[in-house]
């Protein structure tokens, strides 16, 4: 969303809105599916299928993402 806002004031307002709602716990991500780093090809195909309901997460071997 932030890459497409052409007016600096609107961008700042949008960022403040999102950050405030994250801090207050109102925005929580919905995770559709988690893939390992070894399965990035499968994750990409899952994304291309456009059937996901939420975020697609790719984790490294140590569990970080």
C-alpha positions in Angstrom: 0.0 0.0 0.0 2.8 2.4 0.9 4.5 2.1 -2.5 1.5 3.6 -4.3 0.7 6.7 -2.3 1.9 9.8 -4.1 1.1 12.4 -1.5 3.5 12.7 1.5 0.8 13.8 3.9 -1.4 10.9 3.0 1.5 8.5 3.3 2.4 9.7 6.8 -1.2 9.5 7.9 -1.5 5.9 6.5 1.8 4.8 8.2 0.6 6.4 11.5 -2.7 4.6 11.3 -1.1 1.2 10.6 1.5 1.6 13.3 -1.0 2.7 15.9 -3.2 -0.3 15.3 -0.3 -2.7 15.4 0.8 -1.2 18.7 -2.7 -1.4 20.1 -3.1 -5.0 19.0 -5.9 -4.4 16.6 -4.1 -5.7 13.6 -3.0 -9.3 13.8 -1.8 -11.2 10.7 -3.6 -14.3 9.5 -1.2 -17.0 8.4 -2.4 -19.2 5.6 0.5 -21.6 5.4 4.1 -21.9 6.6 6.8 -23.3 4.3 10.4 -24.2 5.0 13.1 -22.3 3.1 13.7 -25.5 1.2 10.1 -25.3 -0.1 10.2 -21.8 -1.6 9.2 -23.2 -5.0 6.1 -24.8 -3.5 5.4 -21.6 -1.6 5.6 -19.6 -4.8 3.2 -22.0 -6.6 0.8 -21.7 -3.6 0.9 -17.9 -4.0 0.3 -18.2 -7.7 -2.8 -20.3 -7.1 -4.3 -17.3 -5.4 -6.2 -19.5 -3.0 -4.5 -18.3 0.2 -6.5 -16.7 3.0 -3.8 -14.8 4.8 0.0 -14.5 4.7 2.4 -17.1 3.3 5.4 -17.5 5.6 8.8 -19.0 4.7 11.0 -20.0 7.6 14.7 -20.7 7.6 16.1 -23.9 9.2 16.5 -22.1 12.5 12.8 -21.2 12.6 13.2 -17.5 11.8 11.3 -15.8 9.0 
